[in-house]
């Protein structure tokens, strides 16, 4: 569809090409080919590292937009209803298959129980089904293979002592069981080092953990190898700006989570990659800058020659 749109827009044939095939063969060949001057990759951190390694063998420029594990930091002065609604929407966007999706909710302790209760209630009201139906809130995951991966992470979290407040399983409905659906899931009771807290699930799963002080909450938000996106929820503008400054992520929202506009750059820190897409910053990734200097005087001797010669050569 993209190629057809490019053709319809008048872009000449050969400018945009769609090459289909597995990454290990087709992708590897493209990244390693001498005619490719720049590689832009969006995907997992593991694959991104392999792409960068292959490109590095011939000093090819790369731009990587990789995995994420976005923190959702809720302070005790936040609007509870707005935060709970935002958490569910931010978690379930694209059935959680979004690298900027909310995945780790850190909630200041006075608000923690109320936040968990409200998120649970909203998640349990979500209707799964055929995405062509206007009655459907949430569609399936991309494949049954990925459904099994998401279920496996939740099952391991449960076995490690996590409390599953809702979801945590494949729907029992016969029609839904024929697809790759997974129920919206809220998990608590785990510590910061748990797999499901540290690693990307890429599914409709939110993990919530409490914190006491502002410093602790922001430290927990940064305690991950990823740094793509984050959000801060508070009615205190000074606290909000401290959060924006402190959190190590390429995008930080305040009192919202997920909207990205083309006028603003998008890209990560740390293992979430480097470089930007969208906005004018993105053009820098695809531009080679050339330094050109002209002498318009025609003099044999230049002023800077004094750094070489003790006396002017004409003396």
C-alpha positions as a Markdown table, in Angstrom:
| # | Residue | x | y | z |
|---|---|---|---|---|
| 1 | Unk | 0.0 | 0.0 | 0.0 |
| 2 | Unk | 2.9 | 2.4 | 0.8 |
| 3 | Unk | 4.5 | 1.6 | -2.6 |
| 4 | Unk | 1.2 | 2.2 | -4.4 |
| 5 | Unk | 0.7 | 5.5 | -2.6 |
| 6 | Unk | 4.2 | 6.6 | -3.6 |
| 7 | Unk | 3.5 | 5.7 | -7.2 |
| 8 | Unk | 0.2 | 7.6 | -7.1 |
| 9 | Unk | 2.0 | 10.6 | -5.6 |
| 10 | Unk | 4.3 | 10.7 | -8.6 |
| 11 | Unk | 7.5 | 9.4 | -7.0 |
| 12 | Unk | 9.5 | 7.8 | -9.9 |
| 13 | Unk | 9.9 | 4.1 | -10.0 |
| 14 | Unk | 13.0 | 2.8 | -8.2 |
| 15 | Unk | 13.1 | 5.6 | -5.6 |
| 16 | Unk | 11.0 | 3.6 | -3.1 |
| 17 | Unk | 11.4 | -0.2 | -3.2 |
| 18 | Unk | 9.6 | -2.8 | -1.1 |
| 19 | Unk | 11.7 | -5.9 | -0.5 |
| 20 | Unk | 10.0 | -8.9 | 1.2 |
| 21 | Unk | 11.7 | -11.7 | 3.1 |
| 22 | Unk | 13.1 | -12.8 | 6.5 |
| 23 | Unk | 15.4 | -10.5 | 8.3 |
| 24 | Unk | 18.1 | -13.1 | 8.6 |
| 25 | Unk | 18.5 | -13.4 | 4.9 |
| 26 | Unk | 17.0 | -10.4 | 3.0 |
| 27 | Unk | 17.6 | -7.9 | 5.9 |
| 28 | Unk | 21.1 | -9.1 | 6.5 |
| 29 | Unk | 21.9 | -8.8 | 2.7 |
| 30 | Unk | 20.6 | -5.3 | 2.6 |
| 31 | Unk | 22.4 | -4.1 | 5.7 |
| 32 | Unk | 25.7 | -5.6 | 4.5 |
| 33 | Unk | 25.5 | -4.5 | 0.8 |
| 34 | Unk | 28.0 | -2.0 | -0.4 |
| 35 | Unk | 25.4 | 0.0 | -2.3 |
| 36 | Unk | 23.5 | 0.8 | 0.9 |
| 37 | Unk | 24.8 | 4.1 | 2.4 |
| 38 | Unk | 22.6 | 4.4 | 5.4 |
| 39 | Unk | 20.4 | 1.9 | 7.4 |
| 40 | Unk | 17.4 | 3.0 | 9.4 |
| 41 | Unk | 15.9 | 0.2 | 11.5 |
| 42 | Unk | 12.9 | 0.0 | 13.8 |
| 43 | Unk | 12.5 | -3.2 | 15.9 |
| 44 | Unk | 13.9 | -5.0 | 18.9 |
| 45 | Unk | 17.1 | -4.0 | 20.7 |
| 46 | Unk | 18.6 | -7.5 | 20.1 |
| 47 | Unk | 18.0 | -7.3 | 16.3 |
| 48 | Unk | 19.1 | -3.6 | 16.3 |
| 49 | Unk | 22.5 | -4.6 | 17.8 |
| 50 | Unk | 22.9 | -7.2 | 15.1 |
| 51 | Unk | 22.0 | -4.6 | 12.4 |
| 52 | Unk | 24.5 | -2.2 | 13.9 |
| 53 | Unk | 27.2 | -4.8 | 14.0 |
| 54 | Unk | 26.8 | -5.8 | 10.4 |
| 55 | Unk | 26.7 | -2.1 | 9.3 |
| 56 | Unk | 29.8 | -1.3 | 11.4 |
| 57 | Unk | 31.9 | -3.8 | 9.3 |
| 58 | Unk | 31.8 | -1.3 | 6.5 |
| 59 | Unk | 31.4 | 1.9 | 8.5 |
| 60 | Unk | 27.8 | 2.4 | 7.3 |
| 61 | Unk | 25.7 | 5.0 | 9.1 |
| 62 | Unk | 22.8 | 3.6 | 11.1 |
| 63 | Unk | 19.7 | 5.0 | 12.8 |
| 64 | Unk | 18.0 | 2.7 | 15.3 |
| 65 | Unk | 14.6 | 3.0 | 17.0 |
| 66 | Unk | 14.5 | 0.0 | 19.3 |
| 67 | Unk | 12.7 | -1.4 | 22.3 |
| 68 | Unk | 11.0 | 0.4 | 25.1 |
| 69 | Unk | 9.8 | -0.1 | 28.6 |
| 70 | Unk | 8.0 | 3.2 | 29.3 |
| 71 | Unk | 7.5 | 4.3 | 32.9 |
| 72 | Unk | 4.2 | 5.9 | 33.9 |
| 73 | Unk | 5.0 | 7.9 | 37.1 |
| 74 | Unk | 2.0 | 9.0 | 39.1 |
| 75 | Unk | 2.5 | 11.3 | 42.1 |
| 76 | Unk | 0.1 | 11.6 | 45.0 |
| 77 | Unk | -1.2 | 15.0 | 43.8 |
| 78 | Unk | -2.2 | 13.6 | 40.3 |
| 79 | Unk | -5.8 | 13.5 | 39.0 |
| 80 | Unk | -6.6 | 9.9 | 39.8 |
| 81 | Unk | -9.2 | 9.4 | 37.1 |
| 82 | Unk | -7.1 | 11.0 | 34.4 |
| 83 | Unk | -4.1 | 8.9 | 35.4 |
| 84 | Unk | -6.1 | 5.6 | 35.5 |
| 85 | Unk | -7.8 | 6.3 | 32.1 |
| 86 | Unk | -4.4 | 7.4 | 30.7 |
| 87 | Unk | -2.7 | 4.2 | 32.0 |
| 88 | Unk | -5.2 | 1.9 | 30.4 |
| 89 | Unk | -5.2 | 3.7 | 27.1 |
| 90 | Unk | -1.4 | 4.0 | 27.1 |
| 91 | Unk | -1.0 | 0.3 | 27.9 |
| 92 | Unk | -3.6 | -1.1 | 25.4 |
| 93 | Unk | -2.7 | 1.1 | 22.4 |
| 94 | Unk | -2.3 | -1.3 | 19.4 |
| 95 | Unk | -3.0 | -4.1 | 21.9 |
| 96 | Unk | 0.2 | -3.1 | 23.7 |
| 97 | Unk | 2.3 | -3.7 | 20.6 |
| 98 | Unk | 3.9 | -0.3 | 20.7 |
| 99 | Unk | 7.4 | 0.5 | 21.9 |
| 100 | Unk | 6.2 | 3.7 | 23.6 |
| 101 | Unk | 3.2 | 2.0 | 25.4 |
| 102 | Unk | 2.9 | 2.4 | 29.1 |
| 103 | Unk | 4.3 | -0.7 | 30.7 |
| 104 | Unk | 5.6 | 0.2 | 34.2 |
| 105 | Unk | 3.3 | 2.3 | 36.5 |
| 106 | Unk | 5.1 | 3.7 | 39.5 |
| 107 | Unk | 2.5 | 5.2 | 41.8 |
| 108 | Unk | 3.2 | 7.2 | 45.0 |
| 109 | Unk | 2.0 | 5.1 | 47.9 |
| 110 | Unk | -1.0 | 7.3 | 49.1 |
| 111 | Unk | -2.6 | 6.9 | 45.7 |
| 112 | Unk | -1.4 | 3.3 | 44.9 |
| 113 | Unk | -4.4 | 1.2 | 46.0 |
| 114 | Unk | -7.0 | 3.6 | 44.5 |
| 115 | Unk | -5.0 | 3.6 | 41.2 |
| 116 | Unk | -4.8 | -0.1 | 41.0 |
| 117 | Unk | -8.5 | -0.5 | 41.8 |
| 118 | Unk | -9.6 | 2.0 | 39.2 |
| 119 | Unk | -7.3 | 0.6 | 36.5 |
| 120 | Unk | -8.6 | -2.9 | 37.2 |
| 121 | Unk | -12.2 | -1.7 | 36.8 |
| 122 | Unk | -11.5 | 0.0 | 33.5 |
| 123 | Unk | -9.5 | -2.9 | 32.1 |
| 124 | Unk | -12.3 | -5.3 | 33.0 |
| 125 | Unk | -14.7 | -3.2 | 31.0 |
| 126 | Unk | -12.7 | -3.5 | 27.8 |
| 127 | Unk | -14.4 | -5.5 | 25.0 |
| 128 | Unk | -12.3 | -7.7 | 22.9 |
| 129 | Unk | -13.4 | -8.8 | 19.4 |
| 130 | Unk | -13.3 | -8.3 | 15.7 |
| 131 | Unk | -11.6 | -4.9 | 14.9 |
| 132 | Unk | -14.1 | -4.3 | 12.1 |
| 133 | Unk | -16.9 | -4.0 | 14.7 |
| 134 | Unk | -17.6 | -0.6 | 16.3 |
| 135 | Unk | -18.4 | -2.4 | 19.5 |
| 136 | Unk | -14.8 | -3.7 | 19.8 |
| 137 | Unk | -12.3 | -1.9 | 22.1 |
| 138 | Unk | -9.3 | -4.2 | 21.7 |
| 139 | Unk | -8.2 | -6.5 | 18.9 |
| 140 | Unk | -5.8 | -9.5 | 18.7 |
| 141 | Unk | -2.1 | -9.7 | 19.0 |
| 142 | Unk | -0.1 | -10.1 | 15.8 |
| 143 | Unk | 0.1 | -13.9 | 15.9 |
| 144 | Unk | -0.5 | -16.9 | 18.1 |
| 145 | Unk | 3.3 | -17.2 | 18.5 |
| 146 | Unk | 3.4 | -13.8 | 20.1 |
| 147 | Unk | 0.3 | -14.6 | 22.1 |
| 148 | Unk | 2.2 | -17.5 | 23.6 |
| 149 | Unk | 5.2 | -15.2 | 24.4 |
| 150 | Unk | 3.0 | -12.7 | 26.2 |
| 151 | Unk | 1.2 | -15.4 | 28.1 |
| 152 | Unk | 4.6 | -17.0 | 29.1 |
| 153 | Unk | 5.9 | -13.7 | 30.6 |
| 154 | Unk | 2.7 | -13.3 | 32.6 |
| 155 | Unk | 2.7 | -16.9 | 33.8 |
| 156 | Unk | 6.3 | -16.5 | 35.0 |
| 157 | Unk | 5.4 | -13.3 | 36.8 |
| 158 | Unk | 2.5 | -15.2 | 38.5 |
| 159 | Unk | 4.9 | -18.0 | 39.5 |
| 160 | Unk | 7.4 | -15.4 | 40.9 |
| 161 | Unk | 4.7 | -14.1 | 43.3 |
| 162 | Unk | 3.0 | -11.4 | 41.2 |
| 163 | Unk | -0.7 | -10.7 | 41.8 |
| 164 | Unk | -2.8 | -10.7 | 38.7 |
| 165 | Unk | -5.7 | -8.3 | 39.3 |
| 166 | Unk | -7.3 | -8.9 | 36.0 |
| 167 | Unk | -6.6 | -10.7 | 32.8 |
| 168 | Unk | -3.5 | -12.9 | 32.8 |
| 169 | Unk | -5.0 | -15.4 | 30.4 |
| 170 | Unk | -6.3 | -16.1 | 26.9 |
| 171 | Unk | -10.0 | -15.4 | 26.7 |
| 172 | Unk | -12.4 | -18.3 | 27.4 |
| 173 | Unk | -14.8 | -17.2 | 24.7 |
| 174 | Unk | -14.8 | -19.7 | 21.9 |
| 175 | Unk | -14.7 | -17.1 | 19.1 |
| 176 | Unk | -11.8 | -15.3 | 20.7 |
| 177 | Unk | -9.9 | -18.4 | 21.4 |
| 178 | Unk | -9.6 | -18.9 | 17.6 |
| 179 | Unk | -7.6 | -15.7 | 17.4 |
| 180 | Unk | -4.5 | -14.4 | 19.1 |
| 181 | Unk | -6.3 | -12.4 | 21.8 |
| 182 | Unk | -5.0 | -11.8 | 25.3 |
| 183 | Unk | -7.0 | -10.2 | 28.1 |
| 184 | Unk | -5.9 | -6.8 | 29.4 |
| 185 | Unk | -3.7 | -7.6 | 32.4 |
| 186 | Unk | -2.7 | -5.7 | 35.5 |
| 187 | Unk | 0.1 | -7.1 | 37.7 |
| 188 | Unk | 1.4 | -6.0 | 41.2 |
| 189 | Unk | 3.4 | -7.5 | 44.0 |
| 190 | Unk | 6.7 | -7.8 | 42.2 |
| 191 | Unk | 10.0 | -6.0 | 42.8 |
| 192 | Unk | 12.0 | -3.8 | 40.4 |
| 193 | Unk | 14.3 | -6.7 | 39.2 |
| 194 | Unk | 11.4 | -8.9 | 38.0 |
| 195 | Unk | 11.5 | -10.0 | 34.4 |
| 196 | Unk | 8.2 | -8.5 | 33.6 |
| 197 | Unk | 9.3 | -5.1 | 35.1 |
| 198 | Unk | 12.6 | -5.0 | 33.2 |
| 199 | Unk | 11.9 | -6.7 | 29.8 |
| 200 | Unk | 9.5 | -5.7 | 27.0 |
| 201 | Unk | 6.3 | -7.7 | 26.9 |
| 202 | Unk | 4.8 | -6.0 | 23.8 |
| 203 | Unk | 1.3 | -6.9 | 24.9 |
| 204 | Unk | -1.7 | -5.6 | 26.9 |
| 205 | Unk | 0.1 | -5.9 | 30.2 |
| 206 | Unk | 0.7 | -3.2 | 32.9 |
| 207 | Unk | 2.9 | -3.7 | 36.0 |
| 208 | Unk | 2.3 | -1.4 | 38.9 |
| 209 | Unk | 4.7 | -0.7 | 41.8 |
| 210 | Unk | 4.5 | 1.8 | 44.7 |
| 211 | Unk | 7.1 | 4.3 | 45.7 |
| 212 | Unk | 7.4 | 6.8 | 48.6 |
| 213 | Unk | 9.5 | 9.9 | 47.6 |
| 214 | Unk | 9.8 | 11.8 | 44.4 |
| 215 | Unk | 13.5 | 10.9 | 44.2 |
| 216 | Unk | 12.6 | 7.2 | 44.5 |
| 217 | Unk | 9.9 | 7.3 | 41.9 |
| 218 | Unk | 12.2 | 9.0 | 39.3 |
| 219 | Unk | 15.1 | 6.6 | 40.1 |
| 220 | Unk | 12.8 | 3.6 | 39.5 |
| 221 | Unk | 11.7 | 5.1 | 36.2 |
| 222 | Unk | 15.3 | 5.3 | 35.1 |
| 223 | Unk | 16.2 | 1.9 | 36.4 |
| 224 | Unk | 16.0 | 0.1 | 33.0 |
| 225 | Unk | 18.2 | -0.3 | 30.0 |
| 226 | Unk | 15.6 | 1.3 | 27.8 |
| 227 | Unk | 14.9 | 5.0 | 27.4 |
| 228 | Unk | 12.3 | 5.6 | 24.6 |
| 229 | Unk | 9.3 | 7.2 | 26.3 |
| 230 | Unk | 7.8 | 8.1 | 29.7 |
| 231 | Unk | 5.1 | 10.1 | 31.3 |
| 232 | Unk | 4.7 | 12.1 | 34.6 |
| 233 | Unk | 1.4 | 12.6 | 36.2 |
| 234 | Unk | 1.1 | 15.6 | 38.7 |
| 235 | Unk | -0.7 | 18.9 | 39.2 |
| 236 | Unk | 2.5 | 20.5 | 40.4 |
| 237 | Unk | 4.3 | 22.2 | 37.5 |
| 238 | Unk | 7.6 | 22.3 | 39.3 |
| 239 | Unk | 7.5 | 18.6 | 40.0 |
| 240 | Unk | 6.5 | 17.9 | 36.5 |
| 241 | Unk | 9.5 | 19.8 | 35.1 |
| 242 | Unk | 11.8 | 18.0 | 37.5 |
| 243 | Unk | 10.4 | 14.8 | 36.2 |
| 244 | Unk | 10.9 | 15.8 | 32.6 |
| 245 | Unk | 14.5 | 16.8 | 33.3 |
| 246 | Unk | 15.4 | 13.7 | 35.3 |
| 247 | Unk | 13.8 | 10.9 | 33.4 |
| 248 | Unk | 16.2 | 9.5 | 30.8 |
| 249 | Unk | 13.9 | 9.1 | 27.7 |
| 250 | Unk | 13.6 | 10.6 | 24.3 |
| 251 | Unk | 10.0 | 11.6 | 24.9 |
| 252 | Unk | 8.4 | 12.6 | 28.2 |
| 253 | Unk | 4.7 | 13.5 | 28.4 |
| 254 | Unk | 3.1 | 15.3 | 31.3 |
| 255 | Unk | -0.4 | 14.2 | 32.3 |
| 256 | Unk | -0.8 | 12.2 | 29.1 |
| 257 | Unk | 0.8 | 9.2 | 27.5 |
| 258 | Unk | 1.2 | 8.1 | 23.8 |
| 259 | Unk | 0.3 | 11.0 | 21.5 |
| 260 | Unk | 3.1 | 11.7 | 19.1 |
| 261 | Unk | 2.9 | 14.5 | 16.5 |
| 262 | Unk | 5.0 | 14.8 | 13.3 |
| 263 | Unk | 6.3 | 18.2 | 14.3 |
| 264 | Unk | 8.2 | 16.7 | 17.2 |
| 265 | Unk | 11.2 | 14.4 | 17.0 |
| 266 | Unk | 10.9 | 10.8 | 18.1 |
| 267 | Unk | 13.8 | 8.6 | 19.2 |
| 268 | Unk | 15.3 | 7.0 | 22.2 |
| 269 | Unk | 18.2 | 7.0 | 24.7 |
| 270 | Unk | 20.3 | 4.0 | 25.9 |
| 271 | Unk | 19.3 | 0.6 | 24.5 |
| 272 | Unk | 16.2 | 2.2 | 22.9 |
| 273 | Unk | 18.5 | 3.4 | 20.1 |
| 274 | Unk | 19.7 | 6.7 | 18.7 |
| 275 | Unk | 18.7 | 9.2 | 16.0 |
| 276 | Unk | 15.4 | 10.8 | 15.4 |
| 277 | Unk | 12.4 | 10.3 | 13.1 |
| 278 | Unk | 9.7 | 12.9 | 12.4 |
| 279 | Unk | 10.2 | 16.6 | 12.7 |
| 280 | Unk | 13.0 | 18.5 | 11.0 |
| 281 | Unk | 15.6 | 16.7 | 13.2 |
| 282 | Unk | 15.0 | 13.6 | 11.2 |
| 283 | Unk | 16.5 | 15.1 | 8.0 |
| 284 | Unk | 19.9 | 15.2 | 9.7 |
| 285 | Unk | 19.9 | 11.4 | 9.9 |
| 286 | Unk | 19.7 | 11.2 | 6.1 |
| 287 | Unk | 22.0 | 14.1 | 5.2 |
| 288 | Unk | 25.7 | 14.2 | 4.6 |
| 289 | Unk | 27.0 | 17.7 | 5.5 |
| 290 | Unk | 29.9 | 19.0 | 3.4 |
| 291 | Unk | 32.3 | 21.8 | 4.6 |
| 292 | Unk | 33.4 | 24.0 | 1.6 |
| 293 | Unk | 35.8 | 27.0 | 1.9 |
| 294 | Unk | 36.9 | 29.3 | -0.9 |
| 295 | Unk | 39.8 | 31.7 | -1.1 |
| 296 | Unk | 38.7 | 34.7 | -3.1 |
| 297 | Unk | 41.8 | 36.9 | -2.6 |
| 298 | Unk | 44.3 | 35.0 | -4.7 |
| 299 | Unk | 47.2 | 35.8 | -2.4 |
| 300 | Unk | 50.2 | 33.4 | -2.2 |
| 301 | Unk | 50.7 | 34.1 | 1.5 |
| 302 | Unk | 47.8 | 33.6 | 3.9 |
| 303 | Unk | 47.6 | 35.2 | 7.4 |
| 304 | Unk | 47.4 | 31.7 | 9.0 |
| 305 | Unk | 50.8 | 30.8 | 7.5 |
| 306 | Unk | 52.3 | 32.7 | 10.5 |
| 307 | Unk | 51.6 | 29.5 | 12.5 |
| 308 | Unk | 54.2 | 27.8 | 10.3 |
| 309 | Unk | 56.7 | 30.4 | 9.4 |
| 310 | Unk | 58.5 | 32.7 | 11.9 |
| 311 | Unk | 58.7 | 35.4 | 9.3 |
| 312 | Unk | 56.6 | 36.2 | 6.3 |
| 313 | Unk | 58.0 | 34.4 | 3.3 |
| 314 | Unk | 58.3 | 37.6 | 1.3 |
| 315 | Unk | 60.8 | 39.0 | 3.7 |
